[in-house]
């Protein structure tokens, strides 16, 4: 199938400094790789600590946040619009990507993935850039796409929902409810709920909770604000409901997050995902140039290797040989 627009418009890369938690979600797939310092990545309430060159993919509409464990922590994120895969005939609604080098440290595709992230970043011409884009997408799909019963990619769009999103953003701290919004836009409550999930990929109350948490985190990051004040200021009716929602999405309570809070990186929060210093950029580019170097396949010693898959496969092979020899001898 042909692409509906230039390849470059589907891929977006950014090197940025990590600060305290900033909660967000978006329709693009995101491949995240730290370049300097360790990063705590929270995806749908599960936490992973990534070191430089670790890889994790965040699927479309997954709520996620990153937290620096020390000042001057840098990462590169590569976002891919779902439409790129859909234009190639890949139905993202039937599966998701499962890539996490912390949970699964050894995979032969990790090294070429890192290399192509770097190649894409340094690409100067259309051919070089397009090659890196297609190679990156191929590595992700062939090695890490897992079919599931239900994907997270919105299947339908509705012009009303741009205004719905604006309404929620402007009134998240108020007593918003599904029935009231449905009536405002002339829908029945069940039909509005269905259209909402088709458009955003998540349900209304999940969307509203994420919006409230997004603003609550920004308030927590600004200083030692009382948790009860943060909860009530951001639409939660009581501290208990705020604590439960916070723990569900971030794996820790607001008070535990405050204990991890790094005042040294508050300056980063004010300019999150914006231009970094020349020195930081030089550090990141030097590391990426090392990753861009040709990938040499590792020499595997089957008698002493970190990844026991090689050893297990070798044992299975020897067992099958013995069984086959026995069968042949018995027949003779």
C-alpha positions in Angstrom: 0.0 0.0 0.0 1.2 3.5 -0.8 1.9 6.1 1.9 -0.6 9.0 2.0 2.2 11.6 2.8 6.0 11.8 2.8 7.8 9.4 5.1 9.4 12.1 7.1 6.1 13.4 8.3 5.3 10.1 10.1 8.5 10.1 12.3 9.6 12.7 14.9 12.7 12.7 17.0 13.7 14.8 20.0 16.6 14.9 22.4 15.5 16.4 25.7 16.4 16.7 29.4 14.4 14.6 31.8 13.0 16.3 34.9 10.3 15.3 37.4 7.1 13.5 36.3 5.2 14.9 33.4 2.2 12.8 32.6 1.0 12.5 29.0 -0.5 10.3 26.4 -0.8 10.5 22.6 -1.8 8.5 19.5 1.9 8.2 18.3 4.0 5.2 19.2 7.0 6.3 21.2 10.4 4.6 21.4 12.4 6.0 24.3 16.1 5.6 24.9 18.1 7.4 27.7 21.4 8.9 26.6 22.8 10.1 29.9 21.8 9.2 33.4 19.1 6.8 34.7 15.5 7.4 34.0 12.5 6.0 35.8 9.8 5.3 33.2 6.2 4.8 34.3 3.8 3.2 31.8 0.2 2.6 33.0 1.3 2.3 36.6 4.4 0.1 36.0 7.8 1.5 36.8 11.1 0.6 35.1 14.5 2.1 35.6 16.4 2.6 32.3 20.1 3.2 31.9 21.7 4.7 28.8 21.0 2.7 25.7 18.0 0.9 27.3 14.9 0.8 25.1 11.2 0.9 25.8 8.2 1.4 23.5 5.1 3.2 24.7 2.0 2.2 22.7 -0.6 4.5 21.4 -2.7 6.1 24.1 -0.7 4.6 27.0 -0.4 7.0 29.9 3.3 7.5 30.7 5.7 9.7 32.6 9.5 9.9 33.1 11.5 10.9 36.1 15.2 11.7 36.3 17.2 10.1 39.2 19.9 12.8 38.9 20.3 16.2 37.3 21.4 16.6 33.6 19.7 13.4 32.5 19.1 13.2 28.7 17.0 11.0 26.4 16.0 10.7 22.8 12.4 9.8 21.9 11.3 8.6 18.5 7.6 8.9 17.7 5.9 7.1 14.9 2.4 8.0 13.7 0.1 4.9 13.7 -0.9 5.9 10.2 2.5 4.9 8.9 1.9 1.3 9.8 -1.8 1.4 8.7 -0.7 2.7 5.3 1.5 -0.4 5.0 -1.4 -2.7 5.8 -0.5 -3.3 9.4 -3.7 -3.4 11.6 -2.5 -1.9 14.9 -6.0 -2.3 16.2 -5.3 -6.1 16.4 -2.1 -5.9 18.5 0.5 -3.9 20.3 4.3 -3.5 20.5 6.1 -5.2 23.4 9.6 -3.9 23.7 11.3 -3.4 27.1 15.0 -4.0 27.4 14.8 -3.8 31.2 12.3 -6.6 31.5 14.0 -8.6 28.6 17.7 -7.6 28.5 18.8 -9.7 25.6 17.5 -9.5 22.0 19.4 -9.5 18.7 17.3 -6.6 17.4 18.3 -4.1 20.2 21.7 -3.2 18.6 20.3 -2.5 15.1 17.5 -0.6 16.7 19.9 1.7 18.5 21.9 2.1 15.4 18.9 3.1 13.3 17.7 5.6 15.9 21.1 7.2 15.6 21.1 7.0 11.8 17.7 8.6 11.6 18.8 11.4 13.8 21.9 12.2 11.7 20.3 11.5 8.3 20.9 14.4 5.9 19.0 13.4 2.8 15.7 11.9 1.9 17.1 8.5 0.9 19.2 8.2 4.1 16.2 9.3 6.2 13.7 7.1 4.5 15.9 4.1 4.7 16.4 4.6 8.5 12.6 5.1 8.9 11.6 1.9 7.1 14.4 -0.1 8.7 13.3 1.1 12.2 9.7 0.3 11.5 10.6 -3.2 10.1 12.7 -4.0 13.2 9.9 -3.0 15.5 7.1 -4.8 13.6 9.0 -8.1 12.9 10.4 -8.5 16.4 8.1 -6.8 18.8 4.5 -6.6 17.5 2.3 -9.0 19.5 -1.3 -9.8 18.3 -3.9 -9.2 20.9 -7.7 -9.4 21.1 -8.0 -5.6 21.3 -5.7 -2.8 20.3 -5.6 0.8 21.5 -5.7 2.7 18.2 -8.8 4.8 17.7 -10.9 3.5 14.8 -13.1 6.5 14.1 -12.9 10.2 14.2 -15.6 12.8 14.9 -15.3 16.6 14.4 -17.1 17.3 17.7 -14.4 15.7 19.8 -11.8 18.4 19.3 -14.2 20.7 21.1 -15.0 18.0 23.7 -11.2 17.7 24.5 -11.0 21.5 24.8 -14.1 21.5 27.2 -12.4 18.9 29.4 -9.1 20.7 29.4 -10.8 24.0 30.4 -13.1 22.4 33.0 -11.3 19.4 34.4 -11.4 20.7 38.0 -15.2 21.0 37.8 -17.8 18.2 38.4 -17.8 17.0 34.8 -19.8 13.9 33.9 -20.6 11.8 30.9 -24.3 12.4 30.9 -23.8 16.2 30.9 -21.4 16.3 28.0 -23.5 13.9 26.0 -26.5 16.2 26.5 -24.5 19.2 25.5 -23.6 17.7 22.2 -27.0 16.1 21.5 -26.1 12.4 22.0 -27.5 9.8 24.2 -25.2 8.8 27.1 -24.4 5.2 25.8 -23.8 6.4 22.2 -21.6 9.4 23.3 -19.6 7.0 25.5 -19.0 4.7 22.5 -18.0 7.6 20.2 -15.7 9.0 22.8 -13.7 5.7 23.1 -13.6 5.3 19.3 -12.1 8.8 19.0 -9.7 8.9 21.9 -8.9 5.2 22.4 -9.8 5.4 26.1 -13.1 5.9 28.0 -14.4 9.3 29.2 -13.6 8.8 32.9 -10.1 7.5 32.2 -9.5 10.6 30.0 -10.8 12.9 32.6 -8.7 11.3 35.4 -5.6 11.5 33.2 -6.3 15.2 32.6 -6.7 15.9 36.3 -3.5 13.9 37.1 -1.6 15.8 34.5 -2.4 19.1 36.2 -2.0 17.7 39.7 1.6 16.6 38.9 2.5 20.0 37.6 1.3 21.5 40.9 3.2 18.9 42.9 6.3 19.7 40.9 6.1 23.4 41.7 6.9 22.9 45.5 5.8 21.4 48.8 2.1 21.8 48.2 -0.2 19.9 50.6 -1.6 16.8 48.9 -5.2 17.6 50.0 -4.9 21.0 48.4 -3.6 19.5 45.1 -6.4 16.9 45.1 -9.3 19.4 45.6 -7.7 22.0 43.2 -7.7 19.5 40.4 -11.2 18.0 40.4 -10.8 15.2 42.9 -13.6 15.2 45.5 -11.5 13.7 48.2 -7.9 12.9 49.0 -8.6 9.1 49.0 -9.8 9.1 45.4 -6.7 11.2 44.4 -4.4 8.8 46.2 -6.1 5.8 44.5 -5.9 7.3 41.0 -2.3 8.4 41.5 -1.2 5.0 42.7 -3.0 3.3 39.8 -1.3 5.4 37.2 2.1 5.9 38.7 2.6 2.9 41.0 3.2 5.1 44.1 1.3 7.4 46.3 1.5 11.2 46.0 3.5 11.3 49.3 5.9 8.7 48.0 6.4 10.7 44.8 7.1 13.9 46.9 9.8 11.9 48.7 11.4 11.1 45.2 11.0 14.7 44.0 14.3 16.3 42.9 14.3 20.0 43.5 17.6 20.2 41.5 15.7 19.4 38.2 12.8 21.9 38.7 14.4 24.1 36.1 14.0 21.3 33.6 10.3 21.1 34.3 9.7 24.7 33.2 11.2 23.8 29.8 10.2 20.2 29.4 10.9 18.8 25.9 12.2 22.2 24.8 15.6 23.2 23.5 18.6 21.9 25.6 22.0 23.6 26.1 24.7 23.3 23.5 26.8 21.3 26.0 24.0 18.8 26.6 23.3 18.5 22.9 27.0 17.8 22.2 27.0 15.1 24.9 24.0 13.4 23.4 25.3 13.6 19.9 28.6 12.1 20.9 26.8 9.1 22.4 24.6 8.7 19.4 27.6 8.7 17.1 29.0 5.7 19.0 25.7 3.9 18.6 25.6 4.6 14.9 28.8 2.6 14.3 28.4 -0.7 12.4 26.9 -3.4 14.5 29.2 -6.4 15.0 27.3 -9.6 15.7 28.3 -11.0 19.1 30.5 -14.1 19.3 28.4 -16.6 21.2 30.1 -19.2 23.4 27.4 -21.9 23.8 29.2 -23.3 26.9 29.2 -19.9 28.7 26.7 -17.3 27.5 24.6 -14.8 29.3 21.6 -15.5 27.2 20.7 -19.1 28.1 18.5 -19.5 25.0 21.5 -20.5 23.0 22.3 -23.2 25.5 18.7 -24.4 25.7 18.4 -24.6 21.9 21.7 -26.6 21.8 20.5 -29.1 24.4 17.2 -29.6 22.5 19.2 -30.2 19.3 21.3 -32.8 20.9 18.3 -34.5 22.5 16.5 -34.7 19.2 19.7 -36.2 17.5 19.8 -38.9 20.2 16.1 -39.7 19.8 16.5 -39.8 16.0 19.5 -42.2 16.2 17.6 -44.4 18.6 14.6 -44.5 16.2 16.9 -45.4 13.3 18.7 -48.1 15.3 15.4 -49.6 16.5 14.1 -49.8 12.9 17.2 -51.5 11.7 
